[in-house]
Amino acid sequence: MLDARRKIKLNVKKIKRLKWGAAGCGKFMETSFLPALQQLKRSSLFSVYSSDINRAKFISNKFNANYYYNDFETFLQSDIDCVYISGKNSDHHWQVIAAAKAGKHILCEKPLALNFEQAEEMVRICKENGVLLTINYVYRFHPLVQKTKELIDKNTIGKIISISANFNVNLPPDDNYRFQKEHGGGALRDLGTHMIDLLRFFGGEITEIKGFVGNVVYKTEVDDSASGLVRFEKNGFGDFNVSFNAQKQFNRVEILGHNGCLSIDNMVGRRNASSKLTIELTKEAKKSFRKRVNKQLLLLKSVQNSFLFNYPLGVTAEDGLLNMRIIEELEKSCTP
């Protein structure tokens, strides 16, 4: 069993403001991550890396970075304190290791790696070099998710019977790495990792997973659909469904307990939307709460505090490692 509580000696610098390096320069970085980063008072974009120098220059100019590079080692030497790694899944392994050896704290996109073996090495090398590694699981930071977790921990709805989480979008195939097997594409790895993380966040550790991974609508070299059924170590069961092929979707999270039930609507797959938490308890009137937030900004505020002041991480490296193991177990169970 992995011990997420194991302490490491961190290379903590006494700095008042974080200089970020951003590696990858994809659409998500441009439209979500960097706009959120600009709202932080103690963080700023300092350097940009992309294998495409023109793309690096464009992002650098758009977000007022000091430098841009198409060489990763030179990028790491540009006086940055931490790095956001958001390129192809197949790049996470070597880039995280290089950043750790350069003494940079790291926020990595999900999933952490292509496989558990790679992820395990990444976690180990970060610990050996005294740097923090966290993963961009933004849903944990939504206030309604935090409230749901609080209600579960207080035993408000009693023993957990089941948890269901769905994340379906319509993403027609193109030349994006998400449709390339060698780069770790597919609905399970892109969307399913988020839902597995939510299942673990609400229900605790998962001891068993079964399900299906395949193509329902779009026939590509990666899966466009995946469904899983899990057994929790200390609770009941959980399930998730993800896909790249649904033009309309609900994308709800539902939690059924012995004494009540909870649901979260309009949060999964929606940026800055007005989400709704519904609470139904035995012998009580139904209650609903709405909240509109920027999940990416909330995650970055938490990460900033961890990198600057060594606050506990909201998502640990071990979370990324365990989620990677669960993904692999499901994929292996579906292999003939």
C-alpha positions in Angstrom: 0.0 0.0 0.0 1.3 3.4 -0.9 1.9 5.7 2.1 0.7 9.2 1.0 1.7 10.6 4.4 5.4 9.9 3.9 7.3 13.2 4.5 10.0 14.5 2.2 12.6 17.1 2.7 11.6 20.0 0.5 13.9 22.5 -1.3 11.9 25.5 0.1 13.0 28.9 -1.2 12.1 32.0 0.7 10.3 33.8 -2.1 7.3 36.1 -2.1 6.2 35.5 -5.7 6.3 32.4 -7.9 7.8 32.6 -11.4 6.0 30.0 -13.4 7.2 28.1 -16.5 4.5 26.8 -18.8 5.2 23.8 -21.0 2.9 22.5 -23.7 1.0 25.5 -25.1 -2.1 23.7 -26.0 -5.7 25.1 -26.2 -6.4 24.4 -22.5 -3.3 26.2 -21.4 -4.3 29.2 -23.5 -8.0 29.4 -22.7 -8.1 28.1 -19.1 -4.8 27.8 -17.2 -3.0 31.0 -18.1 -6.1 33.3 -17.8 -6.5 31.9 -14.3 -2.8 32.3 -13.5 -3.1 36.0 -14.4 -5.6 36.5 -11.6 -3.1 35.4 -8.9 -1.3 38.1 -7.0 1.7 36.0 -6.0 2.3 34.2 -9.3 3.3 35.3 -12.8 4.2 33.6 -16.1 7.9 33.9 -16.7 8.9 31.4 -19.4 7.1 29.4 -22.0 8.1 26.1 -23.7 6.8 24.4 -26.8 8.4 22.1 -29.4 6.9 24.6 -31.9 8.9 27.8 -31.4 6.2 29.9 -33.1 3.5 28.6 -30.8 5.8 29.4 -27.8 6.3 32.9 -29.1 2.6 33.4 -29.6 1.7 32.3 -26.1 4.6 34.3 -24.6 3.5 37.5 -26.3 -0.2 36.9 -25.5 0.4 36.4 -21.8 3.4 38.7 -21.3 6.0 36.1 -20.5 9.7 37.1 -20.3 11.1 34.3 -22.4 10.0 31.5 -24.7 11.9 28.4 -25.8 11.7 25.2 -27.9 14.5 23.5 -25.9 13.2 22.1 -22.6 16.5 22.1 -20.7 17.1 25.8 -21.6 13.6 26.5 -20.5 14.2 24.9 -17.1 17.3 27.1 -16.6 15.4 30.3 -17.1 15.1 31.2 -13.4 11.6 29.8 -12.9 10.4 28.4 -9.5 7.8 26.0 -10.7 6.5 24.5 -13.9 3.1 23.6 -15.4 3.4 20.6 -17.7 0.4 20.3 -20.1 1.7 18.7 -23.3 1.0 15.3 -24.7 0.6 12.5 -22.1 3.6 10.8 -23.5 5.7 13.9 -22.6 4.8 14.0 -18.9 7.3 11.3 -17.8 10.5 12.8 -19.2 9.5 16.4 -18.6 8.5 15.9 -14.9 11.7 14.0 -14.3 13.8 16.8 -15.9 11.9 19.5 -13.9 12.4 17.6 -10.7 16.1 17.2 -11.2 16.3 20.9 -11.9 14.6 21.6 -8.5 11.3 22.9 -9.8 8.0 22.3 -8.1 5.5 20.7 -10.6 1.9 20.9 -11.5 1.3 18.2 -14.1 -1.8 17.6 -16.3 -3.7 14.4 -15.9 -3.2 11.5 -16.3 0.2 11.6 -14.6 1.9 9.3 -17.1 1.4 6.6 -19.7 1.5 3.8 -17.2 2.0 3.0 -13.5 5.7 2.2 -13.9 6.4 5.6 -15.3 4.2 7.4 -12.7 6.0 5.5 -9.9 9.4 6.7 -11.2 8.2 10.3 -11.4 6.9 10.3 -7.9 10.1 8.7 -6.6 12.4 11.2 -8.4 10.4 14.2 -7.2 10.8 13.0 -3.6 14.5 12.3 -4.0 15.0 15.9 -5.3 12.8 17.5 -2.6 10.2 19.0 -5.0 6.4 19.0 -4.8 4.4 17.2 -7.5 0.7 17.7 -7.9 -1.9 17.0 -10.6 -4.5 19.2 -12.2 -7.6 17.5 -10.9 -9.7 20.7 -10.8 -13.0 19.2 -9.7 -11.8 18.5 -6.1 -11.6 22.3 -5.6 -15.2 23.2 -6.4 -16.9 24.5 -3.3 -19.9 22.2 -3.9 -17.5 19.2 -4.1 -15.9 20.3 -0.9 -19.3 20.6 0.8 -20.3 17.2 -0.5 -17.1 15.7 0.9 -17.8 17.4 4.3 -21.3 15.9 4.4 -19.9 12.5 3.7 -17.2 12.8 6.3 -19.7 13.9 8.9 -21.8 10.8 8.1 -24.8 13.0 7.2 -26.1 10.6 4.6 -24.9 7.5 6.5 -23.0 4.6 5.0 -22.2 5.1 1.3 -24.1 2.6 -0.9 -23.1 3.9 -4.3 -21.5 6.8 -6.2 -22.0 7.5 -9.8 -20.0 10.0 -11.9 -20.4 10.8 -15.6 -18.3 12.9 -18.0 -19.5 12.8 -21.7 -18.6 15.3 -24.4 -18.7 15.3 -28.2 -15.1 15.4 -29.5 -15.0 14.4 -33.2 -11.6 12.8 -34.2 -8.9 15.1 -35.5 -5.0 15.2 -35.3 -5.0 16.0 -31.6 -2.9 13.6 -29.4 -6.1 12.6 -27.6 -6.8 10.4 -30.6 -3.3 8.8 -30.8 -2.6 5.7 -28.8 1.1 6.2 -28.6 0.6 9.5 -26.8 -1.9 8.1 -24.3 -5.1 9.2 -25.9 -8.7 8.0 -25.4 -11.8 8.9 -23.4 -10.8 6.8 -20.4 -7.4 8.5 -19.9 -8.6 12.0 -20.8 -12.0 12.1 -19.0 -12.1 8.9 -17.0 -9.2 9.9 -14.9 -11.2 12.8 -13.6 -14.1 10.6 -12.6 -11.9 8.0 -11.0 -10.4 10.8 -8.9 -13.8 12.0 -7.8 -14.9 8.5 -6.9 -11.8 8.1 -4.7 -12.2 11.6 -3.2 -15.8 10.8 -2.2 -15.7 7.1 -1.6 -12.2 6.3 -0.4 -9.7 3.8 -1.8 -10.8 1.5 -4.6 -9.9 -2.2 -4.3 -11.4 -3.6 -7.5 -12.5 -2.3 -10.9 -14.3 -3.9 -13.8 -15.8 -2.4 -17.0 -15.6 -1.8 -20.7 -13.4 0.3 -22.9 -14.1 0.6 -26.7 -15.5 2.5 -29.6 -19.3 3.1 -29.9 -19.5 6.0 -32.5 -16.1 7.2 -33.6 -13.8 4.4 -34.9 -10.3 5.5 -34.1 -7.2 3.8 -32.7 -8.3 4.9 -29.2 -11.5 4.4 -27.2 -14.3 6.9 -27.5 -16.2 5.4 -24.6 -15.5 3.7 -21.3 -17.5 2.5 -18.3 -16.3 1.2 -15.0 -17.7 -0.4 -11.8 -15.6 -0.2 -8.7 -15.6 -1.6 -5.2 -14.6 0.7 -2.4 -12.5 -0.5 0.5 -14.7 0.9 3.2 -17.9 1.8 1.4 -20.2 0.2 -1.2 -19.8 0.6 -5.0 -19.1 3.2 -7.6 -19.5 3.6 -11.3 -18.5 6.0 -14.0 -19.2 6.6 -17.7 -17.1 8.7 -20.0 -17.2 9.4 -23.8 -16.0 11.5 -26.7 -19.2 10.9 -28.6 -22.3 12.4 -26.9 -23.7 15.6 -28.4 -26.0 16.1 -25.4 -25.3 15.0 -21.9 -26.3 15.4 -18.2 -22.9 14.7 -16.6 -24.2 14.4 -13.0 -22.6 13.1 -9.9 -24.9 11.1 -7.6 -24.1 9.8 -4.1 -26.5 7.4 -2.4 -26.2 6.8 1.3 -28.2 4.9 3.9 -29.8 8.1 5.3 -29.9 10.3 2.2 -28.6 11.2 -1.2 -26.6 14.0 -2.8 -26.3 15.1 -6.4 -24.2 17.7 -8.2 -25.4 19.1 -11.6 -23.9 21.4 -14.2 -20.3 21.1 -12.9 -18.6 18.3 -14.8 -17.4 19.4 -18.2 -18.5 23.0 -17.6 -16.2 25.9 -17.1 -17.3 28.6 -14.7 -20.9 27.4 -14.8 -23.6 27.8 -12.1 -23.5 24.4 -10.5 -26.1 22.9 -8.2 -25.8 20.7 -5.2 -29.0 18.9 -4.1 -29.3 17.4 -0.6 -32.1 15.0 0.3 -32.1 13.6 3.8 -34.5 11.3 5.7 -37.3 13.2 7.3 -36.0 16.6 6.0 -37.0 18.8 3.2 -35.0 18.8 0.0 -32.3 21.5 -0.1 -30.5 23.0 -3.1 -27.5 25.3 -3.3 -25.9 26.9 -6.4 -22.4 28.2 -6.9 -20.5 29.7 -9.9 -16.7 29.5 -9.6 -13.6 29.1 -11.7 -12.3 25.7 -10.6 -8.9 26.2 -12.3 -8.4 29.4 -10.3 -9.3 27.7 -7.0 -6.8 24.9 -7.7 -4.1 27.4 -8.6 -4.6 29.3 -5.4 -4.2 26.1 -3.4 -1.1 25.0 -5.4 0.4 28.5 -5.0 0.1 28.2 -1.2 1.7 24.8 -1.3 4.6 25.9 -3.4 5.2 29.1 -1.5 4.4 28.1 2.1 4.5 24.3 2.0 0.8 24.0 2.8 -0.6 20.5 2.3 -1.3 19.7 -1.3 -5.0 19.3 -2.3 -3.9 16.6 -4.8 -0.9 14.6 -3.9 1.5 12.8 -6.3 0.2 9.5 -4.8 -3.3 10.4 -5.9 -2.0 10.6 -9.5 -0.1 7.4 -9.0 -3.1 5.5 -7.6 -5.5 6.9 -10.4 -3.0 5.6 -13.0 -3.0 2.2 -11.5 -6.8 2.0 -11.6 -6.9 3.1 -15.2 -4.4 0.3 -16.1 -6.3 -2.3 -14.2 -9.5 -1.4 -16.1 -7.7 -1.5 -19.4 -6.1 -4.9 -18.6 -9.4 -6.4 -17.6 -10.8 -5.4 -21.0 -7.9 -7.0 -23.0 -8.9 -10.3 -24.6 
